[in-house]
Amino acid sequence: MIKKKLAKKKRQNRPIPHWIRMRTDNTIRYNAKRRHWRRTKLGDCISLKTWVPFPAGVYA
């Protein structure tokens, strides 16, 4: 499950193909959703180590 999500994020984190940039009347110049591994993290949805199913104190 985690490996599939990481693989998808890895596939998404690439520049657009050069032939798309060369098409006629194209306005897309770069991938606006590129992610740098140190600047922007994926979040808690990927990391199950920090995921807590219930908030603290619910069943106290």
MIMAR-942377 format. One record per residue (C-alpha): residue in three letters; chain; x, y, z. Coordinates in nm, 3 decimals, always signed. Layout:
<kolses>
<kolse lodren="ALA" sedo="A" c1="X" c2="Y" c3="Z"/>
...
</kolses>
This chain:
<kolses>
<kolse lodren="MET" sedo="A" c1="+0.000" c2="+0.000" c3="+0.000"/>
<kolse lodren="ILE" sedo="A" c1="+0.269" c2="+0.248" c3="+0.098"/>
<kolse lodren="LYS" sedo="A" c1="+0.498" c2="+0.137" c3="-0.185"/>
<kolse lodren="LYS" sedo="A" c1="+0.222" c2="+0.190" c3="-0.441"/>
<kolse lodren="LYS" sedo="A" c1="+0.157" c2="+0.542" c3="-0.316"/>
<kolse lodren="LEU" sedo="A" c1="+0.526" c2="+0.624" c3="-0.316"/>
<kolse lodren="ALA" sedo="A" c1="+0.562" c2="+0.482" c3="-0.667"/>
<kolse lodren="LYS" sedo="A" c1="+0.275" c2="+0.699" c3="-0.791"/>
<kolse lodren="LYS" sedo="A" c1="+0.427" c2="+1.009" c3="-0.633"/>
<kolse lodren="LYS" sedo="A" c1="+0.759" c2="+0.923" c3="-0.794"/>
<kolse lodren="ARG" sedo="A" c1="+0.594" c2="+0.895" c3="-1.136"/>
<kolse lodren="GLN" sedo="A" c1="+0.417" c2="+1.228" c3="-1.088"/>
<kolse lodren="ASN" sedo="A" c1="+0.736" c2="+1.406" c3="-0.988"/>
<kolse lodren="ARG" sedo="A" c1="+0.894" c2="+1.446" c3="-1.330"/>
<kolse lodren="PRO" sedo="A" c1="+0.909" c2="+1.714" c3="-1.598"/>
<kolse lodren="ILE" sedo="A" c1="+0.660" c2="+1.712" c3="-1.882"/>
<kolse lodren="PRO" sedo="A" c1="+0.773" c2="+1.533" c3="-2.199"/>
<kolse lodren="HIS" sedo="A" c1="+0.953" c2="+1.748" c3="-2.452"/>
<kolse lodren="TRP" sedo="A" c1="+0.714" c2="+1.665" c3="-2.735"/>
<kolse lodren="ILE" sedo="A" c1="+0.423" c2="+1.812" c3="-2.536"/>
<kolse lodren="ARG" sedo="A" c1="+0.613" c2="+2.138" c3="-2.506"/>
<kolse lodren="MET" sedo="A" c1="+0.675" c2="+2.145" c3="-2.882"/>
<kolse lodren="ARG" sedo="A" c1="+0.310" c2="+2.098" c3="-2.984"/>
<kolse lodren="THR" sedo="A" c1="+0.133" c2="+2.375" c3="-3.172"/>
<kolse lodren="ASP" sedo="A" c1="-0.049" c2="+2.631" c3="-2.956"/>
<kolse lodren="ASN" sedo="A" c1="+0.080" c2="+2.479" c3="-2.635"/>
<kolse lodren="THR" sedo="A" c1="+0.079" c2="+2.691" c3="-2.319"/>
<kolse lodren="ILE" sedo="A" c1="+0.219" c2="+2.429" c3="-2.079"/>
<kolse lodren="ARG" sedo="A" c1="+0.586" c2="+2.504" c3="-2.023"/>
<kolse lodren="TYR" sedo="A" c1="+0.667" c2="+2.308" c3="-1.708"/>
<kolse lodren="ASN" sedo="A" c1="+0.516" c2="+2.080" c3="-1.446"/>
<kolse lodren="ALA" sedo="A" c1="+0.373" c2="+2.313" c3="-1.182"/>
<kolse lodren="LYS" sedo="A" c1="+0.331" c2="+2.027" c3="-0.934"/>
<kolse lodren="ARG" sedo="A" c1="+0.697" c2="+1.925" c3="-0.913"/>
<kolse lodren="ARG" sedo="A" c1="+0.801" c2="+1.838" c3="-0.559"/>
<kolse lodren="HIS" sedo="A" c1="+1.147" c2="+1.865" c3="-0.411"/>
<kolse lodren="TRP" sedo="A" c1="+1.227" c2="+1.591" c3="-0.162"/>
<kolse lodren="ARG" sedo="A" c1="+1.364" c2="+1.829" c3="+0.099"/>
<kolse lodren="ARG" sedo="A" c1="+1.139" c2="+2.134" c3="+0.060"/>
<kolse lodren="THR" sedo="A" c1="+0.794" c2="+1.975" c3="+0.035"/>
<kolse lodren="LYS" sedo="A" c1="+0.705" c2="+1.653" c3="+0.211"/>
<kolse lodren="LEU" sedo="A" c1="+0.428" c2="+1.415" c3="+0.112"/>
<kolse lodren="GLY" sedo="A" c1="+0.232" c2="+1.446" c3="+0.435"/>
<kolse lodren="ASP" sedo="A" c1="+0.085" c2="+1.209" c3="+0.692"/>
<kolse lodren="CYS" sedo="A" c1="-0.127" c2="+1.017" c3="+0.440"/>
<kolse lodren="ILE" sedo="A" c1="+0.186" c2="+0.832" c3="+0.325"/>
<kolse lodren="SER" sedo="A" c1="+0.351" c2="+0.766" c3="+0.659"/>
<kolse lodren="LEU" sedo="A" c1="+0.162" c2="+0.504" c3="+0.857"/>
<kolse lodren="LYS" sedo="A" c1="+0.414" c2="+0.522" c3="+1.140"/>
<kolse lodren="THR" sedo="A" c1="+0.273" c2="+0.857" c3="+1.251"/>
<kolse lodren="TRP" sedo="A" c1="-0.088" c2="+0.774" c3="+1.167"/>
<kolse lodren="VAL" sedo="A" c1="-0.318" c2="+0.739" c3="+1.470"/>
<kolse lodren="PRO" sedo="A" c1="-0.664" c2="+0.590" c3="+1.411"/>
<kolse lodren="PHE" sedo="A" c1="-0.826" c2="+0.785" c3="+1.695"/>
<kolse lodren="PRO" sedo="A" c1="-0.738" c2="+1.120" c3="+1.850"/>
<kolse lodren="ALA" sedo="A" c1="-0.568" c2="+1.111" c3="+2.188"/>
<kolse lodren="GLY" sedo="A" c1="-0.805" c2="+1.103" c3="+2.482"/>
<kolse lodren="VAL" sedo="A" c1="-1.113" c2="+0.972" c3="+2.301"/>
<kolse lodren="TYR" sedo="A" c1="-1.129" c2="+0.645" c3="+2.495"/>
<kolse lodren="ALA" sedo="A" c1="-0.987" c2="+0.772" c3="+2.822"/>
</kolses>
